[in-house]
Amino acid sequence: MKNRFLTILLVFLMFFTIIPKGVGAAEKKTIRVNTDPRIELMSVVELLAGYWPMCQYDLEYTQEVYNQFGSYWDHPVLRKFVNMWFMFGFSEEIPYALMLHLSDPPELLIKTNIPKYILDRAGGEKNLYEFIDLLRDFAKKSQFKEFYEINQAFYKEHVDKVTELLSDKDYAQILEDFFGPNRYGYAIILSPLVYEKGYSINFSGQIYCIIGPFASIDRKPVFDEPEALSRQVYHVFSQSFIQPLTSQNREIVVTHSKLMNPIYNEMMMQGCKDWQAAFNEHLILSAMTAIFLNEKGEEESEKFLTTNYNLGFIYIDYLYDLMLQYSSNRDIYPTYADFYPHILDAISYLCEQPYAPRNLSIVYASDNGVQLAWNDNSSDELGFMVYRRKSKNEAFVPISELLPPNNTPFQVCYRDEDVFEDEWVEYRVAAVGKYGEIFANRSSIKIPVKAPLAPRDISWKYNAEKKIITIFWKYLFKVDGFKIYSIGEERKLVDTLSSDSYQIDIKIEEIGTYRYVITAFKKVGEKIIESIDSPIITINIE
């Protein structure tokens, strides 16, 4: 299997030193930040029409919108929008892309030819022109222009904060270092009503990043938290590099729709209504993980990957490995577009496999063994392979092949006993099919240092002739030995035994009551760690 650790080292060395072919010293690009009355008008219509997803936070601004425009709940533009949304897919970035082709409200004149992809998602030219007419009427009657002007100070406050934050990092250069150069400029449009993940639109020599707030404080939108803003900028501008490639290869991408089946519910919750949208989001998140590797380090990038896997993006681990391959071979793949065919090929390979197992977890770990569990998503696998590595600079190696017996359910758990205290281990589980294997997520742990378990299952017998008490016990766990104590007015050590001894003979001199306990012990470095006492063994000799 591919050694991710060595690849990560190469990425660190090469990410910012390999210059894509054809790239010379260019004028530094900056990101312009603003609000836009056209975008704000469309977000108002979407809010009143009940569109989803939108900003999820309780904002004073949202209430102001309802106060200003709520009385127009029966305006025909809302019914028209809903019809176009449900019937033709007039959703996501499409309504906002349309607005960029128009002049400011209330006039909304068509300034540039509206492209076919917008016309198709609007139900055709006639349908779209009717919508624009109704939108123009809504803007005039509701006095939208006046509302927008009244809120100028509110908009400017957030624009200024975001502009200042963006000046701390050269986002445009980082993006183009990763994806390759482009001829576009960069612009962010803030909109308090828009869904926080935002939308990306390439238009008229600009990549527009339309984003909503990521939080609210005292019912006011928050756009300017550094980490959240960074994620938004990378997320939405990454769309502009990835989405056109997926659209160009749509006929291939849709053949991979099988991969949507096991994650359908999670993807719908994330706003991805079909495989093409889910695939794009997987690509964006895997690219962001690779960027974060260089920006924040391996630990933070792995956290980001794990968080998104748990949200349902179960193929992100595969795609991240591909991003590492891409980043460490930029002399061969100058741009992301050059590497994209390899991504499609890898996804085609996954489609030949059973559905991926999911949610690999370590349910318990000690030096006695690591207990793994996972969910089986498929019914056509031949079995499972468990892989392990004990260092990040090692490759994963198979430690057991699990083939189910006939007429029984597939095994979804495994115990690895080849582990030691204070040792780091990481696991992967693969469903094995006729043409290969497909993996679940990774799961790792550092084996904790614990006291041994107390001995159990203790019995005894007495030989009256020899006056010997023999105590027996069973013990199945890793241990270095046992200690036997007599319990009376004082606690006294009777004997210390090796780990393979499970009985002791004790000579007594007189009748009476004897009490004993047994402990297990192990050596950890120079220390001896002893278990708690076993249940007290009380022996009455008469």
FIRODREN-67536 format. One record per residue (C-alpha): x, y, z; residue number from 0. Coordinates in nm, 3 decimals. Layout:
residues N
X, Y, Z, NUM
...
This chain:
residues 542
0.000, 0.000, 0.000, 0
0.103, 0.351, -0.056, 1
0.322, 0.501, 0.213, 2
0.143, 0.821, 0.309, 3
0.415, 0.938, 0.546, 4
0.687, 0.952, 0.280, 5
0.448, 1.120, 0.041, 6
0.369, 1.384, 0.303, 7
0.740, 1.459, 0.339, 8
0.767, 1.505, -0.036, 9
0.465, 1.734, -0.034, 10
0.623, 1.954, 0.233, 11
0.936, 1.983, 0.022, 12
0.769, 2.033, -0.313, 13
0.437, 2.212, -0.258, 14
0.573, 2.565, -0.257, 15
0.893, 2.500, -0.451, 16
0.764, 2.337, -0.771, 17
0.646, 2.606, -1.008, 18
0.396, 2.489, -1.270, 19
0.513, 2.512, -1.627, 20
0.449, 2.841, -1.790, 21
0.425, 3.033, -1.465, 22
0.649, 3.331, -1.434, 23
0.656, 3.635, -1.214, 24
0.303, 3.772, -1.227, 25
0.130, 4.066, -1.070, 26
0.003, 3.977, -0.726, 27
-0.369, 3.910, -0.722, 28
-0.585, 4.044, -0.442, 29
-0.934, 3.945, -0.335, 30
-1.193, 4.221, -0.356, 31
-1.467, 4.213, -0.092, 32
-1.808, 4.373, -0.127, 33
-2.181, 4.327, -0.103, 34
-2.403, 4.335, -0.412, 35
-2.766, 4.452, -0.437, 36
-2.839, 4.192, -0.706, 37
-2.722, 3.906, -0.485, 38
-2.907, 4.049, -0.187, 39
-3.230, 4.076, -0.385, 40
-3.211, 3.713, -0.493, 41
-3.138, 3.599, -0.136, 42
-3.450, 3.785, -0.018, 43
-3.662, 3.605, -0.278, 44
-3.514, 3.269, -0.179, 45
-3.582, 3.336, 0.189, 46
-3.946, 3.429, 0.127, 47
-3.992, 3.129, -0.106, 48
-3.868, 2.887, 0.158, 49
-3.555, 2.784, -0.031, 50
-3.306, 2.552, 0.142, 51
-3.024, 2.565, 0.246, 52
-2.985, 2.923, 0.362, 53
-2.831, 3.095, 0.664, 54
-2.922, 2.888, 0.969, 55
-2.871, 3.159, 1.231, 56
-3.127, 3.379, 1.405, 57
-3.027, 3.727, 1.287, 58
-3.180, 4.069, 1.345, 59
-3.117, 4.128, 0.975, 60
-3.337, 3.831, 0.882, 61
-3.618, 3.978, 1.090, 62
-3.571, 4.314, 0.917, 63
-3.608, 4.137, 0.582, 64
-3.932, 3.976, 0.696, 65
-4.057, 4.311, 0.826, 66
-3.978, 4.485, 0.498, 67
-4.081, 4.217, 0.250, 68
-4.310, 3.977, 0.439, 69
-4.626, 4.145, 0.313, 70
-4.527, 4.040, -0.040, 71
-4.559, 3.669, 0.044, 72
-4.812, 3.629, -0.237, 73
-4.610, 3.806, -0.508, 74
-4.599, 3.586, -0.820, 75
-4.219, 3.599, -0.835, 76
-4.211, 3.363, -0.535, 77
-4.435, 3.105, -0.701, 78
-4.231, 3.137, -1.019, 79
-3.907, 3.081, -0.831, 80
-4.041, 2.771, -0.655, 81
-4.163, 2.630, -0.986, 82
-3.823, 2.682, -1.149, 83
-3.647, 2.538, -0.844, 84
-3.849, 2.217, -0.833, 85
-3.909, 2.167, -1.204, 86
-3.576, 2.266, -1.356, 87
-3.317, 2.280, -1.078, 88
-3.299, 2.659, -1.053, 89
-3.095, 2.636, -0.732, 90
-2.750, 2.647, -0.574, 91
-2.528, 2.896, -0.764, 92
-2.760, 2.929, -1.068, 93
-2.990, 3.209, -0.939, 94
-2.687, 3.412, -0.829, 95
-2.506, 3.351, -1.157, 96
-2.812, 3.492, -1.334, 97
-2.803, 3.807, -1.122, 98
-2.445, 3.881, -1.227, 99
-2.569, 3.913, -1.588, 100
-2.818, 4.185, -1.487, 101
-2.791, 4.549, -1.386, 102
-2.866, 4.662, -1.032, 103
-3.227, 4.654, -0.909, 104
-3.484, 4.771, -0.965, 105
-3.402, 4.799, -1.340, 106
-3.244, 4.451, -1.373, 107
-3.155, 4.499, -1.738, 108
-2.975, 4.216, -1.915, 109
-2.617, 4.339, -1.959, 110
-2.456, 4.026, -2.105, 111
-2.589, 3.723, -2.288, 112
-2.724, 3.465, -2.048, 113
-2.545, 3.132, -2.107, 114
-2.714, 2.806, -2.191, 115
-2.644, 2.639, -1.856, 116
-2.853, 2.908, -1.680, 117
-3.129, 2.897, -1.942, 118
-3.154, 2.518, -1.909, 119
-3.183, 2.531, -1.530, 120
-3.447, 2.803, -1.556, 121
-3.673, 2.612, -1.793, 122
-3.580, 2.798, -2.109, 123
-3.550, 3.154, -2.232, 124
-3.921, 3.241, -2.214, 125
-3.950, 3.112, -1.859, 126
-3.640, 3.300, -1.747, 127
-3.749, 3.631, -1.902, 128
-4.086, 3.601, -1.729, 129
-3.902, 3.547, -1.400, 130
-3.683, 3.854, -1.455, 131
-3.993, 4.066, -1.528, 132
-4.156, 3.946, -1.206, 133
-3.836, 4.003, -1.012, 134
-3.816, 4.358, -1.146, 135
-4.177, 4.417, -1.039, 136
-4.106, 4.278, -0.692, 137
-3.798, 4.501, -0.648, 138
-3.994, 4.814, -0.744, 139
-4.308, 4.746, -0.540, 140
-4.121, 4.634, -0.228, 141
-3.877, 4.930, -0.247, 142
-3.581, 4.698, -0.232, 143
-3.336, 4.970, -0.340, 144
-3.431, 5.184, -0.043, 145
-3.390, 4.885, 0.194, 146
-3.044, 4.813, 0.055, 147
-2.934, 5.174, 0.088, 148
-3.058, 5.197, 0.448, 149
-2.837, 4.901, 0.538, 150
-2.520, 5.034, 0.373, 151
-2.343, 5.098, 0.705, 152
-2.427, 4.742, 0.817, 153
-2.286, 4.595, 0.496, 154
-1.975, 4.814, 0.505, 155
-1.890, 4.712, 0.861, 156
-1.861, 4.348, 0.760, 157
-1.686, 4.421, 0.430, 158
-1.417, 4.620, 0.612, 159
-1.360, 4.347, 0.872, 160
-1.326, 4.073, 0.611, 161
-1.101, 4.286, 0.391, 162
-0.865, 4.344, 0.681, 163
-0.851, 3.974, 0.767, 164
-0.782, 3.871, 0.408, 165
-0.481, 4.100, 0.395, 166
-0.299, 3.868, 0.638, 167
-0.267, 3.583, 0.388, 168
-0.213, 3.555, 0.013, 169
-0.506, 3.324, -0.057, 170
-0.497, 3.374, -0.432, 171
-0.134, 3.266, -0.454, 172
-0.188, 2.964, -0.228, 173
-0.482, 2.849, -0.440, 174
-0.295, 2.892, -0.766, 175
0.013, 2.721, -0.624, 176
-0.204, 2.421, -0.558, 177
-0.444, 2.413, -0.854, 178
-0.233, 2.593, -1.110, 179
-0.261, 2.946, -1.248, 180
-0.578, 3.091, -1.394, 181
-0.665, 3.409, -1.578, 182
-0.939, 3.517, -1.340, 183
-0.946, 3.771, -1.062, 184
-1.099, 3.697, -0.722, 185
-1.396, 3.862, -0.552, 186
-1.597, 3.784, -0.238, 187
-1.958, 3.891, -0.203, 188
-2.093, 3.884, 0.151, 189
-2.462, 3.813, 0.200, 190
-2.615, 3.764, 0.548, 191
-2.891, 3.535, 0.418, 192
-2.674, 3.297, 0.215, 193
-2.577, 2.947, 0.327, 194
-2.236, 2.958, 0.497, 195
-2.064, 2.714, 0.257, 196
-2.140, 2.958, -0.020, 197
-2.121, 2.940, -0.398, 198
-1.857, 2.992, -0.662, 199
-1.926, 3.155, -1.000, 200
-1.685, 3.225, -1.285, 201
-1.806, 3.534, -1.468, 202
-1.654, 3.807, -1.678, 203
-1.292, 3.747, -1.579, 204
-1.371, 3.710, -1.209, 205
-1.422, 3.418, -0.970, 206
-1.701, 3.528, -0.739, 207
-1.717, 3.370, -0.395, 208
-2.063, 3.432, -0.246, 209
-2.067, 3.345, 0.124, 210
-2.294, 3.379, 0.423, 211
-2.206, 3.412, 0.792, 212
-2.060, 3.111, 0.974, 213
-2.206, 3.211, 1.314, 214
-2.399, 3.480, 1.498, 215
-2.327, 3.677, 1.814, 216
-2.608, 3.873, 1.976, 217
-2.815, 3.805, 1.660, 218
-2.554, 3.972, 1.442, 219
-2.380, 3.783, 1.159, 220
-2.015, 3.683, 1.199, 221
-1.804, 3.678, 0.882, 222
-1.466, 3.762, 1.030, 223
-1.348, 3.475, 1.253, 224
-1.005, 3.392, 1.101, 225
-1.026, 3.011, 1.091, 226
-1.383, 3.001, 0.967, 227
-1.318, 3.266, 0.702, 228
-1.010, 3.077, 0.587, 229
-1.215, 2.759, 0.542, 230
-1.487, 2.949, 0.355, 231
-1.240, 3.114, 0.118, 232
-1.058, 2.791, 0.039, 233
-1.384, 2.600, 0.005, 234
-1.565, 2.832, -0.230, 235
-1.269, 2.934, -0.446, 236
-1.167, 2.567, -0.477, 237
-1.507, 2.511, -0.636, 238
-1.408, 2.742, -0.919, 239
-1.116, 2.517, -1.013, 240
-1.293, 2.183, -0.960, 241
-1.653, 2.233, -1.070, 242
-1.574, 2.316, -1.436, 243
-1.367, 1.996, -1.466, 244
-1.649, 1.787, -1.326, 245
-1.898, 1.955, -1.560, 246
-1.673, 1.885, -1.858, 247
-1.654, 1.519, -1.755, 248
-2.015, 1.484, -1.646, 249
-2.085, 1.181, -1.866, 250
-1.811, 0.988, -1.685, 251
-1.894, 1.123, -1.339, 252
-2.260, 1.017, -1.353, 253
-2.155, 0.658, -1.426, 254
-2.007, 0.655, -1.074, 255
-2.343, 0.729, -0.910, 256
-2.336, 0.389, -0.738, 257
-2.106, 0.550, -0.480, 258
-2.388, 0.781, -0.371, 259
-2.606, 0.494, -0.247, 260
-2.439, 0.425, 0.092, 261
-2.408, 0.796, 0.175, 262
-2.732, 0.933, 0.029, 263
-2.886, 1.052, 0.357, 264
-2.566, 1.219, 0.478, 265
-2.512, 1.392, 0.145, 266
-2.867, 1.527, 0.141, 267
-2.801, 1.670, 0.488, 268
-2.490, 1.839, 0.347, 269
-2.686, 1.991, 0.058, 270
-2.555, 1.747, -0.207, 271
-2.864, 1.624, -0.387, 272
-2.689, 1.399, -0.640, 273
-2.357, 1.223, -0.697, 274
-2.213, 1.503, -0.909, 275
-2.258, 1.750, -0.623, 276
-2.130, 1.497, -0.367, 277
-1.827, 1.417, -0.585, 278
-1.744, 1.786, -0.621, 279
-1.765, 1.831, -0.245, 280
-1.538, 1.530, -0.188, 281
-1.284, 1.681, -0.428, 282
-1.302, 2.023, -0.265, 283
-1.255, 1.882, 0.086, 284
-0.966, 1.658, -0.017, 285
-0.792, 1.954, -0.184, 286
-0.846, 2.163, 0.130, 287
-0.697, 1.883, 0.341, 288
-0.384, 1.888, 0.124, 289
-0.361, 2.268, 0.149, 290
-0.404, 2.250, 0.527, 291
-0.122, 1.994, 0.544, 292
0.119, 2.264, 0.427, 293
-0.048, 2.546, 0.614, 294
-0.133, 2.387, 0.950, 295
0.060, 2.059, 0.963, 296
-0.027, 1.691, 0.954, 297
-0.222, 1.676, 1.280, 298
-0.466, 1.952, 1.183, 299
-0.510, 1.822, 0.829, 300
-0.590, 1.474, 0.964, 301
-0.847, 1.625, 1.203, 302
-1.011, 1.806, 0.911, 303
-1.019, 1.481, 0.712, 304
-1.168, 1.283, 1.000, 305
-1.433, 1.546, 1.070, 306
-1.553, 1.537, 0.711, 307
-1.541, 1.156, 0.693, 308
-1.774, 1.151, 0.993, 309
-2.010, 1.385, 0.809, 310
-2.049, 1.121, 0.539, 311
-1.769, 1.203, 0.294, 312
-1.637, 0.848, 0.311, 313
-1.421, 0.866, -0.006, 314
-1.218, 1.163, 0.117, 315
-0.936, 0.939, 0.242, 316
-0.883, 0.796, -0.109, 317
-0.897, 1.138, -0.267, 318
-0.657, 1.286, -0.010, 319
-0.402, 1.019, -0.100, 320
-0.446, 1.121, -0.463, 321
-0.391, 1.486, -0.367, 322
-0.064, 1.386, -0.203, 323
0.039, 1.205, -0.522, 324
-0.050, 1.513, -0.724, 325
0.131, 1.753, -0.490, 326
0.450, 1.549, -0.485, 327
0.465, 1.511, -0.866, 328
0.399, 1.864, -0.989, 329
0.681, 1.837, -1.240, 330
0.467, 1.575, -1.418, 331
0.126, 1.728, -1.337, 332
0.171, 2.108, -1.351, 333
-0.197, 2.173, -1.274, 334
-0.489, 2.004, -1.105, 335
-0.655, 1.972, -1.445, 336
-0.359, 1.766, -1.567, 337
-0.408, 1.522, -1.278, 338
-0.790, 1.509, -1.297, 339
-0.804, 1.202, -1.530, 340
-0.624, 1.001, -1.260, 341
-0.897, 1.099, -1.013, 342
-1.166, 0.973, -1.251, 343
-0.974, 0.650, -1.302, 344
-0.944, 0.596, -0.925, 345
-1.318, 0.653, -0.878, 346
-1.393, 0.406, -1.157, 347
-1.179, 0.153, -0.968, 348
-1.384, 0.209, -0.651, 349
-1.702, 0.138, -0.847, 350
-1.569, -0.209, -0.932, 351
-1.546, -0.292, -0.560, 352
-1.808, -0.377, -0.297, 353
-1.949, -0.085, -0.102, 354
-1.693, 0.045, 0.145, 355
-1.716, -0.063, 0.508, 356
-1.779, 0.232, 0.734, 357
-1.716, 0.373, 1.078, 358
-1.413, 0.169, 1.173, 359
-1.362, 0.235, 1.542, 360
-1.151, 0.112, 1.830, 361
-1.406, 0.008, 2.088, 362
-1.150, -0.088, 2.354, 363
-0.772, -0.106, 2.379, 364
-0.522, -0.241, 2.629, 365
-0.202, -0.440, 2.607, 366
-0.426, -0.748, 2.597, 367
-0.555, -0.643, 2.257, 368
-0.721, -0.377, 2.043, 369
-1.086, -0.446, 1.966, 370
-1.203, -0.315, 1.628, 371
-1.558, -0.282, 1.497, 372
-1.701, -0.154, 1.172, 373
-2.021, -0.146, 0.966, 374
-2.062, -0.373, 0.667, 375
-2.232, -0.183, 0.383, 376
-2.226, -0.454, 0.121, 377
-2.354, -0.804, 0.056, 378
-2.120, -0.910, -0.222, 379
-1.776, -0.892, -0.057, 380
-1.564, -1.206, -0.024, 381
-1.452, -1.102, 0.323, 382
-1.251, -0.840, 0.508, 383
-0.883, -0.764, 0.541, 384
-0.749, -0.588, 0.850, 385
-0.436, -0.376, 0.802, 386
-0.215, -0.225, 1.069, 387
0.092, -0.008, 1.105, 388
0.287, 0.078, 1.419, 389
0.454, 0.394, 1.293, 390
0.354, 0.675, 1.062, 391
0.667, 0.617, 0.857, 392
0.563, 0.258, 0.784, 393
0.323, 0.120, 0.527, 394
0.010, -0.064, 0.635, 395
0.048, -0.443, 0.635, 396
-0.228, -0.706, 0.647, 397
-0.258, -0.879, 0.983, 398
-0.555, -1.106, 0.921, 399
-0.786, -1.207, 0.642, 400
-1.140, -1.260, 0.758, 401
-1.344, -1.484, 0.530, 402
-1.689, -1.563, 0.670, 403
-1.802, -1.921, 0.705, 404
-2.091, -2.040, 0.489, 405
-2.443, -1.926, 0.576, 406
-2.333, -1.688, 0.850, 407
-2.322, -1.308, 0.855, 408
-2.000, -1.136, 0.762, 409
-1.773, -1.059, 1.054, 410
-1.764, -0.694, 1.154, 411
-1.521, -0.709, 1.445, 412
-1.163, -0.815, 1.508, 413
-0.920, -0.830, 1.800, 414
-0.550, -0.758, 1.748, 415
-0.346, -0.905, 2.034, 416
-0.003, -0.825, 1.892, 417
0.024, -0.493, 2.075, 418
0.215, -0.353, 2.370, 419
0.163, -0.079, 2.623, 420
0.256, 0.276, 2.526, 421
0.268, 0.172, 2.157, 422
0.097, 0.368, 1.877, 423
-0.105, 0.163, 1.628, 424
-0.328, 0.255, 1.334, 425
-0.573, 0.033, 1.148, 426
-0.758, 0.013, 0.819, 427
-1.022, -0.242, 0.718, 428
-1.098, -0.336, 0.359, 429
-1.391, -0.515, 0.205, 430
-1.242, -0.759, -0.046, 431
-1.418, -0.816, -0.376, 432
-1.344, -1.004, -0.695, 433
-1.152, -0.712, -0.846, 434
-0.977, -0.566, -0.545, 435
-1.059, -0.404, -0.212, 436
-1.213, -0.088, -0.076, 437
-1.130, 0.066, 0.260, 438
-1.305, 0.212, 0.558, 439
-1.162, 0.508, 0.746, 440
-0.845, 0.486, 0.955, 441
-0.850, 0.452, 1.332, 442
-0.550, 0.489, 1.563, 443
-0.466, 0.484, 1.931, 444
-0.173, 0.484, 2.170, 445
-0.210, 0.175, 2.389, 446
-0.268, 0.303, 2.742, 447
-0.055, 0.194, 3.037, 448
-0.291, 0.030, 3.286, 449
-0.265, -0.185, 3.594, 450
-0.330, -0.554, 3.526, 451
-0.673, -0.698, 3.588, 452
-0.719, -0.874, 3.920, 453
-0.718, -1.257, 3.912, 454
-1.060, -1.424, 3.908, 455
-1.209, -1.774, 3.898, 456
-1.028, -1.877, 4.219, 457
-1.080, -2.207, 4.396, 458
-0.901, -2.408, 4.665, 459
-0.869, -2.749, 4.825, 460
-0.719, -2.875, 5.152, 461
-0.507, -3.185, 5.202, 462
-0.563, -3.270, 5.569, 463
-0.297, -3.539, 5.572, 464
-0.022, -3.307, 5.450, 465
-0.180, -2.991, 5.601, 466
-0.146, -2.809, 5.268, 467
-0.391, -2.558, 5.119, 468
-0.373, -2.547, 4.739, 469
-0.516, -2.237, 4.569, 470
-0.597, -2.242, 4.196, 471
-0.688, -1.959, 3.958, 472
-0.729, -1.885, 3.590, 473
-0.572, -1.589, 3.412, 474
-0.583, -1.520, 3.037, 475
-0.424, -1.176, 3.012, 476
-0.071, -1.050, 2.963, 477
0.113, -1.030, 3.293, 478
0.464, -1.081, 3.435, 479
0.362, -1.270, 3.747, 480
0.144, -1.304, 4.057, 481
0.176, -1.226, 4.425, 482
-0.009, -1.405, 4.702, 483
-0.074, -1.229, 5.032, 484
-0.211, -1.353, 5.361, 485
-0.463, -1.119, 5.522, 486
-0.474, -1.096, 5.899, 487
-0.368, -0.839, 6.151, 488
-0.095, -0.765, 5.899, 489
-0.077, -0.813, 5.526, 490
0.211, -1.048, 5.447, 491
0.358, -1.157, 5.115, 492
0.338, -1.535, 5.093, 493
0.508, -1.585, 4.757, 494
0.574, -1.439, 4.413, 495
0.504, -1.660, 4.112, 496
0.582, -1.640, 3.740, 497
0.320, -1.558, 3.478, 498
0.270, -1.924, 3.382, 499
0.196, -2.040, 3.737, 500
-0.171, -2.069, 3.832, 501
-0.162, -2.249, 4.167, 502
0.022, -2.234, 4.496, 503
0.064, -2.480, 4.785, 504
0.061, -2.324, 5.132, 505
0.165, -2.527, 5.440, 506
-0.033, -2.456, 5.758, 507
0.052, -2.556, 6.115, 508
-0.284, -2.538, 6.295, 509
-0.658, -2.528, 6.242, 510
-0.834, -2.194, 6.206, 511
-0.948, -1.941, 5.949, 512
-0.710, -1.832, 5.675, 513
-0.762, -1.547, 5.430, 514
-0.563, -1.479, 5.115, 515
-0.567, -1.246, 4.812, 516
-0.386, -1.271, 4.481, 517
-0.262, -0.984, 4.266, 518
-0.122, -0.977, 3.914, 519
0.173, -0.757, 3.833, 520
0.368, -0.640, 3.531, 521
0.689, -0.451, 3.476, 522
0.669, -0.118, 3.295, 523
1.018, 0.018, 3.256, 524
1.170, 0.014, 3.602, 525
0.832, 0.018, 3.775, 526
0.619, -0.270, 3.900, 527
0.246, -0.208, 3.847, 528
0.023, -0.432, 4.056, 529
-0.347, -0.505, 4.015, 530
-0.602, -0.456, 4.286, 531
-0.662, -0.755, 4.513, 532
-0.856, -1.053, 4.395, 533
-1.173, -1.138, 4.585, 534
-1.072, -1.250, 4.935, 535
-1.028, -1.624, 4.965, 536
-1.157, -1.733, 5.307, 537
-1.065, -2.089, 5.415, 538
-1.192, -2.244, 5.739, 539
-0.983, -2.540, 5.857, 540
-1.140, -2.736, 6.143, 541
